[in-house]
Amino acid sequence: MTADGAPVRHGRDESAEERADRRWVEMLQEVRVAQTGAQILFGFLLSVAFTPRFRQLGAFDKDVYVVTVVLGALATGALIAPVAFHRFLEGHHLKPQLVTAGARLITVGVVLLALTVGCALMLLLHVATGSAVAYVIAGAVLVWFAVCWWLIPSLLLRRGERGR
């Protein structure tokens, strides 16, 4: 209760439709950042196969390249999917379901993007140095992504839930 006897309110005073609209707009703002990065990285990866140096890569490096390109394509597809969903479902009064499905695809897309960056970094460092240190550095970068993108938000969520 507040000092004037009114109940303490948490959250917003919005209908389910208003909440879905707000979450949709927030989600689109978030995905723009990841989507742009994924598309730029994917475009760069596509161009690598057409460089003279690519023919000189060993079988392992070419395999890593193929995996990286496929991961980049999957990440790009997952991050663009919410827009395609919206185009297909617009006007069918399914915004809450659209937001839920879109949020899940964005999560998948961000994980795939992290894996794409990790593989691309490993490939680049392996080709540049020829050293196994490439695997250690790429692994450390993936751990860093997990800390920044999952662990810290999870800790903040737990802390926020305890504060209620």
Secondary structure, DSSP 8 states (H G I E B T S, - for coil): --TTS-----S----HHHHHHHHHHHHHHHHHHHHHHHHHHHHHHHHHTTSGGGGG--HHHHHHHHHHHHHHHHHHHHHHHHHHHHHHHTTSS-HHHHHHHHHHHHHHHHHHHHHHHHHHHHHHHHHHH-STHHHHHHHHHHHHHHIIIIIHHHHHHHHHHHT-
